[in-house]
Amino acid sequence: MRAKRTAGIALAALLSVSLLVLAGCGDTVTMGDPAAVDDEETLREYLADDGIFDDMGPYEAGRLALDGSNGREVIDPLTFWRVVTDHDCYREVVHDPEQGTAEVTVHRQIWGDLHIIDESMVEYVKPFHHTGIRYATLVRDPAAEPTNGEGHGQGGQGQGTANQHHYRRGPWVLTELSGFLAESDTLTIEIDWIRIQSATVDVTITDPLELMAVPDEIMVFEVGEEVTVTVFGPPEGAVLFLHTRHWKSPFQYDGIGAFVGTWTVTRRGRHTAWVEAMAHDTLFDSEHPEDTLIWGMPYAVDDEETEE
């Protein structure tokens, strides 16, 4: 693992780079160099299309039923769901054409409403605003230009390891990637660490924004593999959910300080799984604002083929 990227770049460094801002999840602001425009388009497509950069999964799953409360609460929730009313993302790319590198910061702003239905069929609506971020580094490798019509080059120049073509778009190779971090405006919940275990993986994450070497430090599973996720840090009364694409399930508190959830891997390709930790009063107190922390974890599955 590598240290997460620090904010702020010295002015001297900026003199030798181009700053490309890919804004609004598609709108583009760039410098006039035609080569930079081509690079920007390739990077934009990669960041927008590849499943490993998907950060909206926790906001797309449908309703989830709850067991309610064993005690007397202001809200005794039966089910809840989110509705996203606005979403803004911009992708800041610091491009060094001489070194052939691109340092990416993906910023997201998500607004919406959390809908809660209690046992008496009373609906509560809490507005939410989440701020999210993740980092990546790409290296331009001309030897990796497409040769088979599918964006998979033949490698070369040290960029052509056996699995690296799965992280390539045209001449650009993804070499470092962080997870995803999103926080609500009101935040009291904390996560100390997350452990991911399967028959082939045993990884502990203490900082979702720490850069990982690609592909060597990206978790890789097999189709059908069962994955166990253990979360330590939230208090016993917190409510946690494990998300994969368009699906979520609750974590169970183990009674000794951790929350445990599982999922079974079903789809090949490159993806992100998310842990969503909600403060107890987000769902059980009508006066408490929405209070949520999300950690996203990139992973790959049996990349001999790619199915999105």
N, C-alpha and C positions, 0 to 999 in steps of 0.2 A: 504494500500500500504506500502511496505517496501523500505528502501533506496537501491539504486543500489549497486552492489557488487564493492568494491574498488579493484584496481589492487595491486599486490604485496602481498606475503605471507611470514610471518616471518620464518627464518630458523628453529627455534625450532618446529614450526608446521609441516614443511615439513618432519621432522624426523619421524613423526608418520603416514604419509600418503603415498599412492602409487600415482604416477603421470602417468596417462594413456593419451597418445596423439593419438587421432583418426584422422589421417591425410589424406589429399587428397580425402575426401569424400568416404572413404572406406579402404584405406591402414591403417594398424594398427601397432603401436609400443607400446609394453607393457612389464611389468615385467614378470618373469617366473613362478610365482605362478599359478597353474592350476585354483584355485578358482578365482583369478583376471582375468584370461583369460575368464572364463565363464561370469563373471560380465561385462567385457568389451564388449563381443559379444552381450549380452543382451542390454546394454546401446547403443552400436553402432546401432543396429537394431531399437531401439526406436527413437533415434535422427534422423536417416535417413529416417524412414518410416512414422512416424506420421505426419499428415497434419498440426498440430499446430506448427511444426518446419520448415515448408516450407517458405523459404526466397527468392525464385527465381521467384515468381509470376510476379513482375513488369517487368521482363526481358523476359517473355514468351508470353505476349499478342501480337497480330498482329498489323497491321497498324491501325492508327487512323486518320480520316479526321479532318481538321481544317477549320475554317471559313476565314482564312487569316487575313489581317490587314486592319483597317480603315484608316491608315496613310501610309506614305511613309517609307518603311523599306528596309534594304539591302536584306533581304529574305522575301518574302510574302508566307509563307508555305501553301501548300495544304494538305500534309499528311506527316507522319513520322513514323519510326519504329526503333527498336533496333535489332542488331545482336550480340549475345554473341560469341566471338571468343575463350575465355579461361575462365575457372572458377576453382578456388582453394578454398577448405574449409578444415579446420581442427578443430577438436573438442577436446579441452583440458579438461580433467576430473581429478579433484583432489579428489581422493578416500580415505576416512578414514574408513578402515575396522573395527576398534574398535567401532566407533560411528555409522557405517552403513550409511554413507552419501556420496554423490557424488556431487561436485560443478562443473558445466559445463560452459565453455565459448566456444561459437561457433564463429569462425572467418571465414570471407569470403572475397575473392578477386575476382572481376568480371571485365574482360576486354572485350571490344567490340567496335562496331561502331554504331553511331547514324546517320541514313539516313534520309535526309529531301528532299522532292520534292516541289519545289515552283510552283506558278501559271503558270510559263512559261515552266514547265516540266524540269527545271534544277535541278540536284541532287547535294546536298551537303552532305559530309560525315565527321563527327566529331568523332575522337576516344574518348573513355571514359574508365576510371578506377574507380571503386567504391570499397571502403573498408567498410565492414559490420561487425556487432557484435550483439550478444544477449547472455543472461545468463539464467541458470536454476539450480535448486537444486532438487536432488532426494534422497529419503530415502529408505533403504533396509528393507523390512518387510517380514520376512519368512512366516508369516501367510497368506501372499497374493500370495503364489505360485499358479499357475493355477490349477483349479479343474474341469473345464468344457471343457478343450481342446481349449479354445479361449483366454487364458491369463487373464481371469477374476477370481480372487480369491474370497474368502469369507470374506476378511477383517480381522480385529482383531488388537490388540495392538495399538488401537487408529488410525489406518490408513484406516478403513473400512467405511467411511461415504457413504451416499447413492449414491453420484455421483463420488466418488474417483476411483472406478474400471475402469472408462473410461480413467484415466491417469496412468495406471499401465501396466508394462510389466514384466511378471514373478514376482520376489520378489521386483522389484523396483517401487516406487510410486513417481510420479512427485508432489512436494510440493510447489515449487516456480518457477515462469517463468516471464521473462521480454518480452517486445516487441523487435522489430528489428530496428536497426539504420544503414543506409548506407549513405555514403557521397562521392561525387566526389572529385578528386584531386583539382580542382578549385571550391571553394565554397563561394558564396556570399549570397545565399538564406538562410532564417531562418524560423523556425516554433516556435511560442510561445506556443500554445496549440491547442489541437484537442478535440472537443466535439462530442460524439457519442450518438444519441438519437433514441429511437423507442418506441413502446407501452409499452415495459417492461424494457428498459435500458435507463439510463441517466448517462454517465460517461465522465469526463474530464481528459485528459492525458496531463501532462506538461513535462514529461520525459519518452521517450519510453523505456529506460533501467532500469526503476524502477521495482524492483521485486514485483510480485503479488502473493498472496497466492492462491494455487490451491486446490480445485476448486472454493472457495468462491469469489475470486476477478476476476475471468475470466468472461468476458461478455458472456451471454447465450441468444440466440434468438430462435424464432420458425420459422419453414418453412413457407414462405409466408409473413413474417414480413418485412415491409419497414423500412430501416435504413437511418437516415439523419446524415451526417458527416459535421461538421463546422470547418474550419481551420482558425486560426488567426495568423498573423505574416508576411507572405509574402507580398511584395508590390503589388499594384494594377496591375501592368503589368506582374506579374508572371503568369506562366501557370501550373495548377495543375490537377492531374488525380487521380481518385479513382480506385484501382485495387482489384479485387478478383481473384480467380484462373482462368487464361486464359481469362480474361475479364477486360476492363477498360473503364472509361467514364470521360469526363472533368468535373471539378468543374466550377461553375459560380460565378463570383464576385458579391457580394450583394450591392456594392456601398457605404458601410459604414465600410469597413475594414476587411471583412471576405469573405471566399470562401465556397460555399455550394455544396455538392454532395449527391447523394442518391444511394442506391442499394436495391434490393429485395432478401431476403435470399431464397435460393433454395435447398441447400444440407445439409443433416444431417452430423454430425461428428465434427471434430476439425480442425480449419482452421486459416489462417492469412489473414487479409485485409491490404492494404497498401495505404498510401498517398504519392504520388510522386510530389514534388514541384520543378519546373524548373525555373531558372532565365529567364526573358524575352528574353535576348539576346542569350540564348542557341538555340532558334528556329528562331530568327529574325535577327541575325547578323552573317554573315559568318566568321568573325574574332574572335568572342568570343568563348572560349572553352566550352565544355559541362560542365554544372553547375547545379547540381541536389542534392536534399536531399530527403531521403525516410524514413518514419516512418512506421513500421509494427505493427499491433495490433492483438494479438491472441484472438480468440473467439470460442465458441462452439454453435452447433445448435441441439436442440431436441435430446439429446444423448440417448434416449431410444433405438435407433438403430444407427449404424455407417455405413455411405456410403461414400466412398472416390472416 
